[in-house]
Amino acid sequence: MSLMKLAFSVVVLGFLTLAGWVQADERIELQGNLTQGGMVLGKTDPAAQVYLKGEPVRVSSKGQFVFGFGRDHRPSADLKIVLPTGEELNRTLEIKSRKYKVERIDGLPPSKVTPKPDVIARIRKENAEIARIRAIFTEENWFNSGWIWPAKGRVSGVYGSQRVLNGIPKRPHFGLDVAAPVGTEVVATTDGMVRMAEKDLYYTGGTIMIDHGFGLVSVYSHLSKLTVEPGTFVRQGEKIGEIGSTGRSSGPHLDWRLNWFKERLDPELLLPELPATN
């Protein structure tokens, strides 16, 4: 299937740059978001080599590849394609910058800002398992099923926002928060394999991680109930759990994230308009 004809709901930022390249050279196809937090799908000769910022990008046996840009990516990225003939295609991609909301909160108890020493070992162990899952690569292109909203509710948090607690800048928020009552259904946004289904992680409480192929892994956090297990293959729209307020959460909501290996992407860029709630 041609990625340029793929049923893929996106807000295409910087698409003219991509479209111009595709029209100029049919040996490579690109579709996606040239913006901080954006994801790009590509297709080329299966025997070609792809490099982004000098680092190799894996190409499948069908010539497909994926890459993305983090929250604070610089204004450009060099992309190089080495064809089987040895010919090189070099392009500089212009990456759209974004402004993020910063919230300052003072007067919090120290325990709410920095974890106690006795839980640091637990956090490190959990983070190591999360990192292992995010490093998985499979040529399965389950992401071709497209993307839908994981739950119905109010958007209460967006990608890229950041809090400064007692004057200490905390890590930016890399997900999309959907606030809804405890027990609200959460569904798989995209086809994929469940790699994690944990009821009680320190930060994220009830947590599910789904592998969509090519290094794309989504994360569903603060769940009150999990209805899938690791090793389960789920289809888009299938129930995987229920919204809760587990882990370090200030109220019932779903924190949904999307990663491309170590890069944290903005999942909202892939979504259609938020469905109405009743």
C-alpha positions in Angstrom: 0.0 0.0 0.0 1.3 3.4 -0.9 1.8 5.6 2.2 0.7 8.6 0.2 -2.7 7.0 -0.2 -2.8 5.6 3.4 -6.0 6.3 5.4 -4.1 8.3 8.0 -5.8 11.1 10.0 -3.2 13.9 10.5 -2.8 17.6 10.6 -0.1 18.0 8.0 2.3 20.8 9.0 4.9 21.7 6.5 3.3 19.3 4.0 4.2 21.5 1.0 7.9 20.9 1.7 7.3 17.1 1.8 4.9 17.1 -1.2 7.4 19.1 -3.3 10.1 16.6 -2.6 7.9 13.6 -3.4 6.8 15.1 -6.7 10.4 15.9 -7.6 11.7 12.4 -6.8 9.4 9.4 -6.9 12.0 7.1 -5.3 10.9 8.2 -1.9 7.5 8.9 -0.4 6.9 10.9 2.8 3.8 11.8 4.8 3.4 13.4 8.2 4.2 16.4 10.4 7.3 18.5 10.0 6.9 20.0 13.5 8.2 19.5 17.0 6.4 16.4 18.3 5.5 15.3 14.7 5.8 11.9 13.1 6.6 11.1 9.5 6.0 7.9 7.5 8.2 7.0 4.6 8.7 4.5 1.8 11.6 3.9 -0.4 13.6 1.0 -2.0 13.8 -1.8 0.5 17.5 -2.0 -0.1 18.1 1.7 0.6 19.7 3.1 3.7 18.0 6.0 5.5 19.7 8.4 7.9 18.2 11.1 10.0 20.6 13.6 11.6 23.4 11.1 10.8 21.7 8.2 12.7 20.4 5.2 10.8 16.6 4.7 10.5 15.5 1.1 10.1 13.9 0.3 6.7 11.6 -2.7 6.5 11.8 -5.5 3.9 8.9 -3.6 2.1 10.8 -0.3 2.1 8.8 1.4 4.9 10.3 3.5 7.7 9.2 5.9 10.4 10.8 8.8 12.2 9.7 11.6 14.5 10.8 14.8 16.2 10.9 15.6 19.9 9.3 18.5 21.8 12.4 20.8 21.6 13.8 19.7 18.2 15.9 22.3 16.5 14.6 24.1 13.4 16.0 21.6 10.9 16.9 18.0 10.4 19.2 16.4 7.7 17.7 13.4 6.0 19.9 11.2 3.7 18.8 8.3 1.5 21.5 6.0 0.1 20.0 4.1 -2.8 21.2 0.6 -3.8 23.0 2.2 -6.7 25.1 4.2 -4.3 23.3 7.5 -5.2 22.6 9.7 -2.3 19.5 11.9 -1.8 20.2 14.6 0.7 17.6 17.0 2.0 17.3 19.4 4.9 13.9 19.3 6.5 12.5 22.4 8.1 10.9 21.7 11.5 8.2 24.0 12.7 8.7 25.3 16.2 5.9 25.5 18.8 5.2 27.5 22.0 4.2 25.5 25.1 2.3 26.5 28.2 4.3 26.9 31.4 2.6 26.8 34.8 4.2 27.9 38.0 3.1 26.5 41.3 4.7 27.5 44.6 4.3 26.5 48.3 4.0 22.7 47.7 5.4 20.2 50.3 8.9 19.0 49.3 7.5 15.4 49.1 5.2 16.5 46.2 8.2 17.9 44.2 10.9 15.3 44.7 10.3 11.5 45.4 11.6 10.1 48.7 14.8 8.1 48.6 13.1 4.9 49.5 11.1 4.9 46.2 13.9 5.9 43.9 15.0 2.3 43.4 11.5 1.3 42.5 11.2 4.1 40.0 14.5 3.2 38.4 13.4 -0.5 38.0 10.1 0.5 36.4 11.8 3.0 34.1 14.3 0.3 32.9 11.4 -1.9 31.9 9.7 1.0 30.1 12.9 1.8 28.3 13.3 -1.9 27.2 9.8 -1.9 25.7 10.4 1.5 23.9 13.5 0.0 22.2 11.6 -2.8 20.6 11.6 -2.8 16.8 9.3 -5.0 14.7 8.5 -4.7 11.0 4.8 -5.2 11.7 3.1 -2.1 10.4 0.1 -2.2 12.8 0.1 1.6 12.8 -1.4 1.5 9.3 -4.8 1.0 11.0 -4.7 4.8 11.7 -5.5 6.6 15.0 -8.6 7.3 17.0 -9.2 8.9 20.4 -8.6 6.5 23.3 -11.4 7.8 25.4 -14.2 10.4 25.4 -13.9 13.3 27.8 -12.5 16.8 28.3 -8.9 17.5 27.2 -7.3 18.6 30.5 -3.6 18.5 29.5 -1.7 18.8 26.2 1.7 17.8 24.9 4.7 20.0 25.6 3.3 21.9 28.6 5.5 22.2 31.7 5.1 22.9 35.4 7.6 24.8 37.6 7.1 23.5 41.2 8.6 25.5 44.0 10.9 27.1 41.5 12.1 23.8 40.1 11.3 23.1 36.4 9.8 19.7 36.1 9.9 17.5 33.0 7.5 18.6 30.3 4.3 16.8 29.9 4.6 14.5 26.9 1.1 13.2 26.7 -2.5 14.1 26.0 -4.8 14.1 29.0 -8.5 13.2 28.8 -10.4 13.9 32.0 -13.5 11.7 32.6 -15.2 9.8 35.4 -13.5 6.7 36.9 -14.7 3.7 34.9 -14.9 5.5 31.6 -13.9 3.1 28.8 -10.4 3.3 27.3 -9.8 1.8 23.9 -6.8 1.0 21.7 -6.2 3.9 19.4 -4.4 1.7 16.9 -3.8 -2.0 16.2 -0.9 -3.4 18.2 0.7 -5.9 20.6 0.4 -5.2 24.3 3.9 -5.2 25.8 3.0 -4.0 29.3 0.0 -4.2 31.5 0.9 -3.2 35.1 -1.6 -2.2 37.8 0.6 -0.1 40.0 3.6 1.8 38.6 4.8 4.6 40.9 4.2 7.6 38.6 1.6 6.3 36.2 -0.4 3.7 38.3 -2.4 1.3 36.1 -0.3 1.4 32.8 -0.6 -0.2 29.4 2.0 0.0 26.7 1.1 -1.1 23.1 3.6 -1.7 20.4 2.4 -0.5 17.0 5.5 -1.5 15.0 8.6 0.4 13.7 9.4 1.7 17.2 6.0 3.3 17.8 4.7 2.6 21.3 1.7 4.1 22.9 1.2 4.5 26.7 -2.1 4.6 28.6 -1.7 5.7 32.3 -3.6 6.2 35.6 -6.0 3.4 34.7 -8.4 2.0 37.4 -8.9 -1.2 35.5 -6.9 -3.2 32.9 -8.7 -5.6 30.6 -5.7 -6.9 28.6 -2.5 -8.7 29.3 1.0 -8.6 27.9 1.2 -10.6 24.7 -2.4 -9.8 23.7 -2.9 -8.4 20.2 -5.6 -5.7 20.2 -7.5 -4.1 17.4 -8.2 -0.4 17.0 -11.3 0.5 19.1 -11.0 -2.6 21.4 -11.5 -1.9 25.1 -8.2 -2.2 27.0 -9.1 -0.6 30.4 -10.9 2.1 32.3 -10.0 5.6 33.4 -8.8 6.1 36.9 -6.7 8.2 39.2 -3.9 5.8 40.1 -0.3 6.6 40.5 0.6 10.3 40.9 -2.6 11.8 39.7 -4.6 14.7 40.9 -7.9 13.5 39.5 -9.5 10.8 37.2 -8.1 11.1 33.7 -6.2 9.2 31.0 -2.7 10.2 30.1 -2.0 8.9 26.6 1.4 9.1 25.1 3.2 8.1 21.9 6.9 7.3 21.5 9.1 6.6 18.6 11.9 4.8 20.4 13.4 7.6 22.7 11.5 10.5 21.0 8.3 11.5 22.6 5.8 12.5 20.0 2.5 14.5 20.2 -0.3 12.0 19.7 -2.9 14.8 19.2 -1.4 15.6 15.8 -2.6 12.2 14.5 -6.2 12.5 15.7 -9.4 13.6 14.1 -11.6 16.1 15.8 -12.5 15.3 19.4 -15.7 13.3 19.5 -18.7 14.9 21.3 -19.4 13.6 24.8 -22.9 12.9 26.1 
